[in-house]
Amino acid sequence: MVSIVICTYNRQEYLPKCLAHLKAQNCEANDYEIVLINNNSTDNTEAICNDFKKANKELNISYFLEENPGLSFARNRGIKEAKGSIICFIDDDGFAIPEYVNIISKFARNKTYESYMAFGGKVIPCYNEGMSPKWITPYISGLVSEVDLGKKVKTFAKKYPAGCNMIFRKEFFEKHGGFNTDLHTRGDDKFIFLKLKEKGYKILYIPSLEVSHFIDDYRLEESFIIRLSKVIGQSEYIRLQNNNIAQRLVKQIEYLIKLKIALGLGLLYLCRGSYLKARYLILVRWNVLKGYYISEKL
C-alpha cells in the first residue's frame, strides 16, 4: 500500500482541490491510503478533513491533529501513522495526476529499483496569472519548488526531490529516524535526502510522476524572497551546527563561491537586458549567505 501523507496548516482554500485529486486516482481504493495531519490549523481545516472522510467512506482516510508546531513534527507524525510500506508526501496545495499511485507502485515493485530508498518526480509550479515570474531563472527555480530533470528516468545526483513530491520506503525511517525537528521552517527535506545519501542509498527521478504546485502571489514578492533566502541559510547553519569547524567553513566557502558565480551570471543577464533576472539571482545568493552568517554569530 502507498500511504499519501498530507501535512496541512491553514490552507482551507487549496486543501479541497488537493484531496479531490487524490480521490480521482486511477487505481483500487485498497492500493493507497490518505493520511491527513492537521498541524494546529486555526481555519476550517478540521471540518474539511472530517467532511472529506465522511463523504468518501470507500477510501482509506485517516485524520490526526499534530499539536507540535512545525512541518518536521507533522511529517514525522505522518510516518508514525502511515500503514503502507511506501510513504509519499504531497503538499496541501499540490495536485497529483490520476496515475500518481499507479506510477509509484510500479517503480517501487520494480526489481531494477529495489535498492532505491526514495523517489521523486516533476513539480510544475502554478501561478495565479498563469505565467512564471519574469525574474525566475533555472538557478533559483527551487524557490518555487520547480523540479524538472528531463524526460528520462535517472538517479538524482547533486539535486534531490522537492518536499511537495517526495516518496520513501518506510523501512528507511524505521532504520534511520525521521525528519529533523530543529528545522521547523525550511530544510528538513534536504536534511533527510542528505541522510539518505550518507547511508549509501540512491534516489530515483521519475519524470512521469507529476505534481502541480500552486504558488501564492505573496511568495513571489521581493520581501518574501529575501526572507525565504535568509531562512535557507539559517537552516543550513542549524543542520551543520554540530559538525566540525572545517565542515562549516566549507559551507561558507561554498556560499561565497555561489555568490561570485551569481554576480557573473547577473552581469550576463544584464548584458541581455534582463535586469530582474540579474537582480533576483544576486539577491537570493546574498541573502542565503547573510542568513547563514547571521545565524553563526548568534
Backbone hydrogen bonds in HBPLUS format (Angstrom, degrees):
<---DONOR---> <-ACCEPTOR-->    atom                        ^
c    i                          cat <-CA-CA->   ^        H-A-AA   ^      H-
h    n   atom  resd res      DA  || num        DHA   H-A  angle D-A-AA Bond
n    s   type  num  typ     dist DA aas  dist angle  dist       angle   num
A0002-VAL N   A0031-ASP O   3.04 MM  29  6.40 163.0  2.06 140.4 144.0     1
A0033-GLU N   A0002-VAL O   2.90 MM  31  6.36 149.4  2.00 157.6 161.0     2
A0003-SER N   A0086-ILE O   2.75 MM  83  6.03 178.2  1.75 170.2 169.9     3
A0088-CYS N   A0003-SER O   2.72 MM  85  5.96 171.3  1.72 164.8 165.8     4
A0004-ILE N   A0033-GLU O   2.87 MM  29  6.08 178.3  1.87 159.2 159.7     5
A0035-VAL N   A0004-ILE O   2.82 MM  31  5.97 170.1  1.83 150.9 154.1     6
A0005-VAL N   A0088-CYS O   2.66 MM  83  5.94 168.6  1.67 179.9 175.8     7
A0090-ILE N   A0005-VAL O   3.27 MM  85  6.49 162.9  2.30 159.3 162.0     8
A0006-ILE N   A0035-VAL O   2.88 MM  29  6.17 166.1  1.90 161.6 163.9     9
A0037-ILE N   A0006-ILE O   2.89 MM  31  6.06 176.5  1.89 158.3 157.6    10
A0008-THR N   A0037-ILE O   2.90 MM  29  6.17 170.7  1.91 168.2 168.2    11
A0039-ASN N   A0008-THR O   2.94 MM  31  5.96 171.7  1.95 165.4 168.1    12
A0014-TYR N   A0011-ARG O   3.08 MM   3  5.73 140.8  2.24 117.3 125.8    13
A0015-LEU N   A0011-ARG O   2.95 MM   4  5.88 161.9  1.98 168.8 174.1    14
A0017-LYS N   A0014-TYR O   3.10 MM   3  5.54 121.9  2.46 111.2 124.6    15
A0018-CYS N   A0014-TYR O   3.12 MM   4  6.43 157.4  2.17 154.8 161.8    16
A0019-LEU N   A0015-LEU O   2.95 MM   4  6.21 162.3  1.98 159.7 163.7    17
A0020-ALA N   A0016-PRO O   2.90 MM   4  6.09 147.7  2.01 142.4 151.7    18
A0021-HIS N   A0017-LYS O   3.15 MM   4  6.38 151.2  2.23 145.6 151.2    19
A0022-LEU N   A0018-CYS O   3.27 MM   4  6.62 146.0  2.39 140.2 149.4    20
A0023-LYS N   A0019-LEU O   2.89 MM   4  6.15 147.2  2.00 147.4 156.9    21
A0024-ALA N   A0020-ALA O   3.15 MM   4  6.30 138.4  2.33 137.6 147.6    22
A0026-ASN N   A0098-PRO O   2.89 MM  72  5.53 166.4  1.91 142.6 143.3    23
A0031-ASP N   A0028-GLU O   2.98 MM   3  5.39 162.7  2.01 115.5 120.4    24
A0034-ILE N   A0060-ASN O   2.76 MM  26  6.20 161.4  1.79 164.0 170.5    25
A0062-SER N   A0034-ILE O   2.97 MM  28  6.41 159.5  2.01 165.4 169.6    26
A0036-LEU N   A0062-SER O   2.85 MM  26  6.07 178.2  1.85 157.9 158.3    27
A0064-PHE N   A0036-LEU O   2.85 MM  28  6.19 150.8  1.94 161.7 171.4    28
A0038-ASN N   A0064-PHE O   2.83 MM  26  6.16 168.2  1.85 170.5 169.4    29
A0066-GLU N   A0038-ASN O   2.86 MM  28  5.93 162.2  1.89 144.0 150.1    30
A0048-ILE N   A0044-ASN O   3.07 MM   4  6.30 160.7  2.11 156.1 162.2    31
A0049-CYS N   A0045-THR O   2.95 MM   4  6.18 165.0  1.97 159.2 162.3    32
A0050-ASN N   A0046-GLU O   2.98 MM   4  6.16 169.6  1.99 152.9 156.0    33
A0051-ASP N   A0047-ALA O   2.83 MM   4  5.86 159.6  1.87 149.4 155.5    34
A0052-PHE N   A0048-ILE O   2.98 MM   4  6.06 154.8  2.04 143.5 150.5    35
A0053-LYS N   A0049-CYS O   2.99 MM   4  6.22 155.1  2.05 146.9 153.9    36
A0054-LYS N   A0050-ASN O   2.98 MM   4  6.20 159.3  2.03 147.5 152.6    37
A0055-ALA N   A0051-ASP O   2.95 MM   4  6.04 152.7  2.02 146.2 153.5    38
A0056-ASN N   A0053-LYS O   3.38 MM   3  5.35 149.9  2.48  96.5 104.9    39
A0059-LEU N   A0056-ASN O   3.01 MM   3  5.68 163.2  2.04 118.8 124.2    40
A0074-ALA N   A0070-GLY O   3.22 MM   4  6.57 158.7  2.26 149.4 155.6    41
A0075-ARG N   A0071-LEU O   2.82 MM   4  6.05 160.6  1.85 156.1 161.2    42
A0076-ASN N   A0072-SER O   2.96 MM   4  6.12 161.2  2.00 146.9 152.1    43
A0077-ARG N   A0073-PHE O   2.96 MM   4  6.17 148.2  2.06 143.2 152.0    44
A0078-GLY N   A0074-ALA O   2.98 MM   4  6.27 149.8  2.07 143.6 152.0    45
A0079-ILE N   A0075-ARG O   2.98 MM   4  6.35 150.7  2.07 148.6 156.2    46
A0080-LYS N   A0076-ASN O   3.03 MM   4  6.27 158.7  2.07 145.2 150.6    47
A0081-GLU N   A0077-ARG O   2.99 MM   4  6.23 153.7  2.06 149.7 156.1    48
A0082-ALA N   A0078-GLY O   2.96 MM   4  5.91 133.5  2.18 144.1 155.1    49
A0170-LYS N   A0085-SER O   2.83 MM  85  5.18 172.7  1.84 138.9 141.5    50
A0087-ILE N   A0168-PHE O   2.80 MM  81  5.25 165.5  1.82 158.5 162.4    51
A0168-PHE N   A0087-ILE O   2.78 MM  81  5.25 158.5  1.83 149.1 156.5    52
A0089-PHE N   A0166-MET O   2.82 MM  77  5.47 168.2  1.83 166.8 170.9    53
A0166-MET N   A0089-PHE O   3.35 MM  77  5.47 159.4  2.39 144.9 150.1    54
A0094-GLY N   A0091-ASP O   2.99 MM   3  4.95 149.3  2.09 115.9 112.6    55
A0214-PHE N   A0093-ASP O   3.04 MM 121  5.68 171.1  2.05 165.5 163.4    56
A0095-PHE N   A0212-SER O   2.75 MM 117  5.05 155.5  1.81 147.8 156.2    57
A0212-SER N   A0095-PHE O   3.02 MM 117  5.05 168.1  2.03 137.6 136.7    58
A0100-TYR N   A0097-ILE O   3.10 MM   3  5.38 157.9  2.15 121.2 122.1    59
A0103-ILE N   A0099-GLU O   2.90 MM   4  6.07 161.1  1.94 163.3 167.8    60
A0104-ILE N   A0100-TYR O   3.11 MM   4  6.37 165.3  2.13 153.1 156.9    61
A0105-SER N   A0101-VAL O   2.94 MM   4  6.11 169.7  1.95 155.8 158.6    62
A0106-LYS N   A0102-ASN O   2.96 MM   4  6.07 156.5  2.01 145.6 152.2    63
A0107-PHE N   A0103-ILE O   3.13 MM   4  6.36 168.1  2.14 155.5 156.7    64
A0108-ALA N   A0104-ILE O   2.90 MM   4  5.99 157.5  1.96 153.8 161.0    65
A0109-ARG N   A0105-SER O   3.08 MM   4  6.10 146.7  2.19 143.6 150.3    66
A0110-ASN N   A0106-LYS O   3.19 MM   4  6.21 126.7  2.49 134.3 147.6    67
A0113-TYR N   A0110-ASN O   2.96 MM   3  5.67 148.4  2.06 117.6 125.5    68
A0114-GLU N   A0111-LYS O   3.33 MM   3  4.94 172.8  2.33 101.9 102.0    69
A0116-TYR N   A0113-TYR O   3.01 MM   3  5.37 157.5  2.07 110.7 117.9    70
A0117-MET N   A0202-LYS O   3.19 MM  85  6.23 139.8  2.36 155.3 162.4    71
A0169-ARG N   A0117-MET O   3.01 MM  52  5.48 154.2  2.08 152.3 148.3    72
A0204-LEU N   A0118-ALA O   2.93 MM  86  6.36 162.6  1.96 145.3 144.2    73
A0119-PHE N   A0167-ILE O   2.80 MM  48  4.96 156.2  1.85 137.9 142.3    74
A0167-ILE N   A0119-PHE O   2.95 MM  48  4.96 164.6  1.98 148.9 146.3    75
A0120-GLY N   A0204-LEU O   2.87 MM  84  6.28 137.2  2.06 166.7 172.9    76
A0206-ILE N   A0120-GLY O   2.82 MM  86  6.09 161.8  1.85 159.5 165.8    77
A0211-VAL N   A0122-LYS O   3.11 MM  89  6.38 143.0  2.26 139.8 150.3    78
A0123-VAL N   A0147-VAL O   3.03 MM  24  4.84 158.3  2.08 129.3 133.8    79
A0147-VAL N   A0123-VAL O   3.20 MM  24  4.84 164.8  2.23 127.0 129.4    80
A0124-ILE N   A0211-VAL O   2.95 MM  87  6.31 160.9  1.99 150.4 156.7    81
A0213-HIS N   A0124-ILE O   2.88 MM  89  5.90 161.4  1.91 136.3 141.4    82
A0126-CYS N   A0213-HIS O   2.78 MM  87  5.71 148.5  1.88 143.9 140.8    83
A0215-ILE N   A0126-CYS O   2.81 MM  89  5.83 159.7  1.85 170.2 166.2    84
A0130-GLY N   A0127-TYR O   3.01 MM   3  4.89 150.0  2.10  99.0 108.4    85
A0136-ILE N   A0133-PRO O   3.26 MM   3  5.70 163.7  2.29 113.5 118.2    86
A0140-ILE N   A0137-THR O   3.18 MM   3  5.73 155.1  2.25 117.0 122.9    87
A0143-LEU N   A0140-ILE O   3.11 MM   3  5.91 167.4  2.12 120.3 124.0    88
A0144-VAL N   A0141-SER O   3.08 MM   3  5.71 157.4  2.13 114.8 120.8    89
A0146-GLU N   A0141-SER O   3.27 MM   5  5.64 156.3  2.33 145.3 138.3    90
A0145-SER N   A0142-GLY O   2.98 MM   3  4.57 160.6  2.01 102.7 104.1    91
A0154-LYS N   A0205-TYR O   3.26 MM  51  5.26 153.4  2.34 134.6 142.5    92
A0205-TYR N   A0154-LYS O   2.68 MM  51  5.26 172.3  1.68 177.3 175.2    93
A0156-PHE N   A0203-ILE O   2.82 MM  47  5.55 166.2  1.84 155.1 159.9    94
A0165-ASN N   A0162-ALA O   3.06 MM   3  5.64 165.6  2.08 121.8 124.1    95
A0172-PHE N   A0169-ARG O   3.04 MM   3  5.90 153.8  2.11 122.7 128.4    96
A0173-PHE N   A0170-LYS O   3.07 MM   3  5.51 117.2  2.48 109.8 122.7    97
A0174-GLU N   A0170-LYS O   3.14 MM   4  6.47 155.7  2.20 150.6 158.1    98
A0175-LYS N   A0171-GLU O   2.98 MM   4  6.12 142.3  2.12 142.8 151.1    99
A0175-LYS N   A0172-PHE O   3.19 MM   3  5.25 127.0  2.49  95.2 108.4   100
A0176-HIS N   A0172-PHE O   2.82 MM   4  5.88 157.9  1.87 155.2 162.0   101
A0177-GLY N   A0173-PHE O   2.88 MM   4  4.65 139.0  2.05 130.1 129.8   102
A0183-LEU N   A0180-ASN O   3.11 MM   3  5.73 157.3  2.16 114.9 121.3   103
A0191-PHE N   A0187-GLY O   2.92 MM   4  6.10 156.4  1.98 147.8 154.7   104
A0192-ILE N   A0188-ASP O   3.17 MM   4  6.33 153.4  2.25 137.2 142.5   105
A0193-PHE N   A0189-ASP O   3.07 MM   4  6.34 155.3  2.14 149.1 155.6   106
A0194-LEU N   A0190-LYS O   2.92 MM   4  6.08 156.3  1.98 153.5 159.7   107
A0195-LYS N   A0191-PHE O   3.02 MM   4  6.21 147.3  2.13 139.7 149.1   108
A0196-LEU N   A0192-ILE O   2.99 MM   4  6.24 149.7  2.08 138.7 146.7   109
A0197-LYS N   A0193-PHE O   3.07 MM   4  6.36 161.5  2.11 146.2 149.7   110
A0198-GLU N   A0194-LEU O   2.87 MM   4  6.06 153.6  1.94 145.4 153.3   111
A0199-LYS N   A0195-LYS O   3.02 MM   4  6.23 142.3  2.17 145.2 154.2   112
A0199-LYS N   A0196-LEU O   3.18 MM   3  5.27 127.9  2.47  95.9 109.0   113
A0201-TYR N   A0196-LEU O   3.01 MM   5  5.37 160.0  2.05 153.4 146.9   114
A0200-GLY N   A0197-LYS O   2.98 MM   3  4.99 156.2  2.04 102.1 109.2   115
A0209-LEU N   A0206-ILE O   3.10 MM   3  5.57 160.1  2.14 117.3 123.6   116
A0210-GLU N   A0208-SER O   3.09 MM   2  5.69 122.3  2.43 108.3  92.4   117
A0219-ARG N   A0216-ASP O   3.10 MM   3  5.49 141.0  2.26 106.8 117.2   118
A0220-LEU N   A0217-ASP O   3.00 MM   3  5.49 163.0  2.03 115.4 120.7   119
A0221-GLU N   A0218-TYR O   3.27 MM   3  5.31 161.8  2.30 102.3 107.8   120
A0224-PHE N   A0221-GLU O   3.09 MM   3  5.42 121.9  2.45 103.7 117.5   121
A0225-ILE N   A0221-GLU O   3.03 MM   4  6.36 161.5  2.07 156.4 162.1   122
A0226-ILE N   A0222-GLU O   2.94 MM   4  6.17 158.8  1.99 154.1 159.1   123
A0227-ARG N   A0223-SER O   3.07 MM   4  6.25 162.7  2.10 141.4 146.3   124
A0228-LEU N   A0224-PHE O   2.76 MM   4  5.94 164.5  1.79 157.0 161.5   125
A0229-SER N   A0225-ILE O   2.94 MM   4  6.01 156.0  1.99 143.2 149.7   126
A0230-LYS N   A0226-ILE O   3.08 MM   4  6.34 157.4  2.13 149.3 154.8   127
A0231-VAL N   A0227-ARG O   3.02 MM   4  6.29 153.7  2.09 146.0 153.6   128
A0232-ILE N   A0228-LEU O   2.98 MM   4  6.29 148.8  2.08 147.7 155.7   129
A0233-GLY N   A0229-SER O   3.22 MM   4  6.59 158.7  2.27 147.0 151.3   130
A0234-GLN N   A0230-LYS O   2.86 MM   4  6.15 158.9  1.91 151.7 158.3   131
A0235-SER N   A0231-VAL O   2.80 MM   4  5.93 158.0  1.85 150.5 155.9   132
A0236-GLU N   A0232-ILE O   3.09 MM   4  6.32 150.8  2.18 143.9 151.3   133
A0237-TYR N   A0233-GLY O   3.10 MM   4  6.41 150.5  2.19 144.4 152.3   134
A0238-ILE N   A0234-GLN O   2.99 MM   4  6.34 160.0  2.03 150.2 155.4   135
A0239-ARG N   A0235-SER O   2.89 MM   4  6.10 158.2  1.94 146.8 153.2   136
A0240-LEU N   A0236-GLU O   3.04 MM   4  6.18 143.0  2.18 141.0 149.9   137
A0240-LEU N   A0237-TYR O   3.15 MM   3  5.18 124.3  2.48  94.1 108.1   138
A0241-GLN N   A0237-TYR O   2.86 MM   4  5.69 112.2  2.33 145.3 161.3   139
A0241-GLN N   A0238-ILE O   3.42 MM   3  5.19 157.5  2.48  96.8 103.2   140
A0243-ASN N   A0240-LEU O   2.87 MM   3  5.20 160.6  1.91 116.1 122.5   141
A0248-ARG N   A0244-ASN O   3.21 MM   4  6.56 155.1  2.27 151.2 158.5   142
A0249-LEU N   A0245-ILE O   2.84 MM   4  6.03 149.7  1.93 148.9 158.1   143
A0250-VAL N   A0246-ALA O   2.95 MM   4  6.20 149.4  2.04 145.3 153.2   144
A0251-LYS N   A0247-GLN O   3.29 MM   4  6.58 148.9  2.40 137.5 144.3   145
A0252-GLN N   A0248-ARG O   3.17 MM   4  6.54 154.4  2.23 144.1 150.4   146
A0253-ILE N   A0249-LEU O   2.94 MM   4  6.25 162.4  1.97 153.9 158.5   147
A0254-GLU N   A0250-VAL O   2.84 MM   4  6.06 154.1  1.91 145.4 153.3   148
A0255-TYR N   A0251-LYS O   2.94 MM   4  6.22 158.4  1.99 151.0 155.6   149
A0256-LEU N   A0252-GLN O   2.95 MM   4  6.23 152.6  2.02 148.0 155.9   150
A0257-ILE N   A0253-ILE O   2.89 MM   4  6.14 156.4  1.95 151.8 157.9   151
A0258-LYS N   A0254-GLU O   2.93 MM   4  6.18 157.6  1.98 148.2 154.6   152
A0259-LEU N   A0255-TYR O   2.94 MM   4  6.14 147.7  2.04 141.1 149.8   153
A0260-LYS N   A0256-LEU O   3.00 MM   4  6.25 154.5  2.06 143.6 150.4   154
A0261-ILE N   A0257-ILE O   2.88 MM   4  6.19 157.2  1.93 150.5 156.9   155
A0262-ALA N   A0258-LYS O   2.84 MM   4  6.01 152.8  1.91 141.7 149.8   156
A0263-LEU N   A0259-LEU O   2.94 MM   4  6.23 148.6  2.04 146.1 153.9   157
A0264-GLY N   A0260-LYS O   3.12 MM   4  6.45 152.5  2.19 144.6 151.6   158
A0265-LEU N   A0261-ILE O   2.83 MM   4  6.15 163.2  1.86 156.6 161.1   159
A0266-GLY N   A0262-ALA O   2.71 MM   4  5.76 151.8  1.79 143.1 152.3   160
A0267-LEU N   A0263-LEU O   3.06 MM   4  6.25 146.6  2.17 138.1 145.6   161
A0268-LEU N   A0264-GLY O   3.21 MM   4  6.58 149.8  2.30 141.2 148.9   162
A0269-TYR N   A0265-LEU O   2.91 MM   4  6.28 157.3  1.96 153.4 159.6   163
A0270-LEU N   A0266-GLY O   2.91 MM   4  6.15 154.3  1.97 146.6 154.0   164
A0271-CYS N   A0267-LEU O   2.99 MM   4  6.24 152.4  2.07 143.9 151.0   165
A0272-ARG N   A0268-LEU O   3.15 MM   4  6.45 132.2  2.39 137.3 149.7   166
A0272-ARG N   A0269-TYR O   3.04 MM   3  5.04 131.4  2.29  94.6 108.3   167
A0274-SER N   A0269-TYR O   2.80 MM   5  5.04 159.8  1.84 152.0 145.1   168
A0273-GLY N   A0270-LEU O   2.91 MM   3  4.93 157.5  1.96 103.8 110.7   169
A0278-ALA N   A0274-SER O   3.16 MM   4  6.42 161.7  2.20 151.9 157.1   170
A0279-ARG N   A0275-TYR O   2.83 MM   4  6.04 165.4  1.85 156.9 161.4   171
A0280-TYR N   A0276-LEU O   2.97 MM   4  6.05 176.1  1.97 154.9 155.7   172
A0281-LEU N   A0277-LYS O   3.12 MM   4  6.05 156.5  2.18 141.6 148.4   173
A0282-ILE N   A0278-ALA O   3.20 MM   4  6.35 165.9  2.22 151.2 154.2   174
A0283-LEU N   A0279-ARG O   2.85 MM   4  5.95 156.8  1.91 147.2 155.1   175
A0284-VAL N   A0280-TYR O   2.91 MM   4  5.94 160.7  1.95 147.7 150.9   176
A0285-ARG N   A0281-LEU O   3.31 MM   4  6.50 172.8  2.32 144.3 146.2   177
A0286-TRP N   A0282-ILE O   2.94 MM   4  6.01 162.4  1.97 154.6 159.6   178
A0287-ASN N   A0283-LEU O   3.12 MM   4  6.20 159.9  2.17 143.2 148.4   179
A0288-VAL N   A0284-VAL O   2.94 MM   4  6.14 144.9  2.06 152.0 161.8   180
A0289-LEU N   A0285-ARG O   3.20 MM   4  6.34 166.5  2.22 144.3 147.5   181
A0290-LYS N   A0286-TRP O   2.90 MM   4  6.10 154.0  1.96 142.4 150.8   182
A0291-GLY N   A0287-ASN O   2.88 MM   4  5.89 156.5  1.94 137.1 142.7   183
A0292-TYR N   A0288-VAL O   3.11 MM   4  6.36 157.9  2.16 148.4 153.7   184
A0293-TYR N   A0289-LEU O   2.90 MM   4  6.08 165.2  1.92 153.7 158.1   185
A0294-ILE N   A0290-LYS O   2.85 MM   4  5.96 167.2  1.87 154.6 157.9   186
A0295-SER N   A0291-GLY O   3.18 MM   4  6.20 159.2  2.23 138.8 144.6   187
A0296-GLU N   A0292-TYR O   3.08 MM   4  6.31 149.5  2.18 144.9 153.1   188
A0297-LYS N   A0293-TYR O   3.23 MM   4  6.55 138.2  2.42 142.1 152.3   189
A0297-LYS N   A0294-ILE O   3.10 MM   3  5.23 130.7  2.35  98.2 111.1   190
A0298-LEU N   A0295-SER O   3.22 MM   3  5.29 149.6  2.32  99.7 108.6   191
